[in-house]
Amino acid sequence: MRQKLPTWSGHVSSWLNQRDVPIHLVRYEDLAADTAGRLKSALAFAGLAATDEAIARAVRFADFARLRQQEQAQGFRETEHPWRPQTFFRRGEVGGWRDELTAVQVARIENDHEAMMRRLDYKLTTPRSAPQDPREERVNDRASRQLGLRQGR
């Protein structure tokens, strides 16, 4: 059975705009800036309590460097698919995607998802009239589809 998947913006808005299920939005940027605080807030939203010690322990176990070490030593199930990159945990840097992609790719993402990025308070770095290089589009189509970034297709 074929199923049309929404874009990243479509997926996020489907959650943010619905009223049937309570949601608690956590952005990676906020989690990276205050991991313990965001975890505590998420637990409170779920009606769960945890001691500061338990939260600190969870934060230590979820430390990016530790996850990378575990992946290198034991592997990670998400990378076992042939279409996945060799490592799941790349760098763990806020905004790191911008320097992993070309300027044209960043411009395309920001253009396609501008409204949602603004809604979620992401800073846009590309001028609104950024040119699209048609030669690069063919190369990037496959990566965009894998990342769910194709708008309207």
C-alpha positions, 0 to 999 in steps of 0.5 A, spaced: 500 500 500 502 506 497 502 512 502 504 519 501 508 522 507 507 529 509 513 534 508 517 535 515 513 542 516 506 538 514 508 532 519 510 538 525 503 542 523 499 536 523 501 535 531 501 542 533 494 544 529 491 538 532 487 538 539 485 531 540 492 529 544 496 534 548 503 535 546 509 537 549 514 540 544 521 540 545 526 542 540 533 539 539 536 546 540 532 547 547 534 540 549 541 541 548 541 548 551 538 545 558 538 538 557 536 536 565 531 542 565 527 540 558 527 533 561 524 535 567 519 539 564 517 533 559 516 528 565 512 533 568 508 534 562 507 526 562 505 526 569 511 523 572 516 525 577 523 524 578 529 526 582 534 531 580 539 525 581 535 520 576 534 526 571 542 527 572 543 520 571 539 520 565 542 526 562 549 523 563 547 516 559 544 521 553 550 525 553 552 525 545 559 523 546 557 517 550 552 515 545 557 516 539 562 511 543 557 506 544 555 506 537 562 505 535 563 500 540 557 496 539 553 499 533 546 502 532 540 498 530 538 505 525 545 504 521 543 497 519 539 499 513 543 500 507 540 506 505 542 509 512 549 513 513 555 509 516 554 513 523 547 515 526 550 520 531 554 525 526 556 531 531 550 533 535 551 540 534 545 545 534 545 548 527 550 543 524 546 541 518 547 548 515 554 546 514 553 539 512 549 541 506 551 546 500 548 553 500 543 551 495 540 545 499 540 550 505 536 555 501 531 550 499 530 547 506 529 554 508 524 556 502 520 550 503 519 550 510 520 558 512 513 558 515 514 552 520 521 554 521 519 561 523 513 558 527 518 554 531 523 560 532 528 558 528 533 563 525 533 563 517 540 564 514 538 564 507 536 571 503 529 570 501 531 570 493 537 565 494 538 562 487 537 555 486 542 551 481 539 546 477 545 542 476 545 541 484 538 539 484 539 533 481 544 531 485 540 533 491 533 530 490 535 523 493 538 526 499 532 531 500 527 525 499 530 521 504 530 526 509 523 528 507 524 535 505 521 534 498 515 539 498 509 538 494 511 532 491 
